[in-house]
């Protein structure tokens, strides 16, 4: 098997920590880094595989949304007197008849 050399640059304290961890694991620095990188790649690939179905659903939904015509701005008709009373009655149920607490967007 042909080997390829990869050179990395890192801070001196990082290099020392890696060397110490490699020594504790009974590996030289190269073997330790290859093991760490291989483990990280396997973890990333497993996560990507686990979420590939979700990613495909998201991509399909985004494509479907992009194909939709632009929304037209709907204007709400004014409330009738009965609708206004119904809204007031609903607000009274939530905030109470005396309305001592201010509603968002309304004075107390």
PLY file of the C-alpha trace (Angstrom):
ply
format ascii 1.0
element vertex 108
property float x
property float y
property float z
element edge 107
property int vertex1
property int vertex2
end_header
0.00 0.00 0.00
1.38 3.40 -0.97
1.44 5.93 1.83
0.90 9.66 1.49
2.39 12.24 3.81
0.16 15.05 5.07
1.71 17.99 6.88
-0.32 19.91 9.44
0.40 23.05 11.43
-0.77 23.50 14.98
0.06 25.32 18.16
2.87 23.87 20.26
0.54 23.12 23.20
-1.90 21.31 20.88
0.94 19.21 19.49
2.11 18.32 22.99
-1.40 17.30 24.08
-1.79 15.11 20.99
1.60 13.53 21.62
0.64 12.78 25.25
-2.70 11.27 24.24
-1.05 9.17 21.56
1.49 7.91 24.07
-1.24 6.98 26.56
-3.05 5.11 23.76
0.15 3.25 22.89
0.30 4.78 19.41
2.68 7.03 17.57
1.32 10.45 16.68
0.62 9.52 13.05
-1.36 6.41 13.98
-3.22 8.34 16.69
-4.24 11.13 14.29
-5.26 8.66 11.58
-7.35 6.76 14.13
-8.99 9.98 15.37
-9.72 11.22 11.85
-11.06 7.84 10.72
-13.32 7.65 13.76
-14.64 11.18 13.11
-15.29 10.38 9.43
-17.21 7.22 10.35
-19.32 9.17 12.85
-20.07 11.91 10.31
-20.99 9.38 7.63
-23.31 7.54 10.04
-25.06 10.79 10.95
-25.40 11.79 7.30
-26.85 8.37 6.47
-29.28 8.53 9.39
-30.59 11.93 8.28
-30.46 11.39 4.52
-34.20 10.64 4.39
-35.03 13.81 6.27
-32.66 15.82 4.09
-34.38 14.43 0.98
-37.81 15.39 2.35
-36.60 18.91 3.12
-35.10 19.29 -0.36
-38.33 18.07 -1.96
-40.43 20.45 0.17
-38.15 23.37 -0.67
-38.36 22.56 -4.39
-42.14 22.30 -4.16
-42.35 25.62 -2.31
-40.10 27.30 -4.87
-42.45 26.17 -7.66
-45.52 27.71 -6.00
-46.82 30.98 -7.41
-46.11 34.03 -5.27
-48.66 34.77 -2.59
-51.04 37.60 -3.23
-51.65 39.86 -0.30
-55.13 39.31 1.02
-57.01 42.21 2.48
-59.36 41.56 5.34
-62.80 43.10 5.07
-63.95 45.34 7.88
-65.74 43.56 10.72
-69.48 43.80 10.90
-71.00 45.11 14.12
-71.88 41.52 15.17
-68.32 40.30 14.43
-66.91 43.20 16.45
-69.15 42.25 19.41
-68.06 38.60 19.06
-64.40 39.63 19.14
-65.00 41.84 22.18
-66.78 38.97 23.95
-63.88 36.63 23.20
-61.37 39.17 24.49
-63.46 39.62 27.63
-63.22 35.87 28.21
-59.45 36.05 27.97
-58.73 39.37 29.69
-61.81 39.86 31.84
-64.61 42.38 31.58
-62.71 45.17 33.34
-59.66 44.94 31.04
-57.32 46.21 33.76
-54.39 44.57 32.03
-53.40 46.05 28.70
-53.65 43.93 25.58
-50.73 44.01 23.18
-51.21 47.01 20.89
-53.89 48.58 23.10
-53.75 51.10 25.91
-54.66 49.96 29.40
0 1
1 2
2 3
3 4
4 5
5 6
6 7
7 8
8 9
9 10
10 11
11 12
12 13
13 14
14 15
15 16
16 17
17 18
18 19
19 20
20 21
21 22
22 23
23 24
24 25
25 26
26 27
27 28
28 29
29 30
30 31
31 32
32 33
33 34
34 35
35 36
36 37
37 38
38 39
39 40
40 41
41 42
42 43
43 44
44 45
45 46
46 47
47 48
48 49
49 50
50 51
51 52
52 53
53 54
54 55
55 56
56 57
57 58
58 59
59 60
60 61
61 62
62 63
63 64
64 65
65 66
66 67
67 68
68 69
69 70
70 71
71 72
72 73
73 74
74 75
75 76
76 77
77 78
78 79
79 80
80 81
81 82
82 83
83 84
84 85
85 86
86 87
87 88
88 89
89 90
90 91
91 92
92 93
93 94
94 95
95 96
96 97
97 98
98 99
99 100
100 101
101 102
102 103
103 104
104 105
105 106
106 107
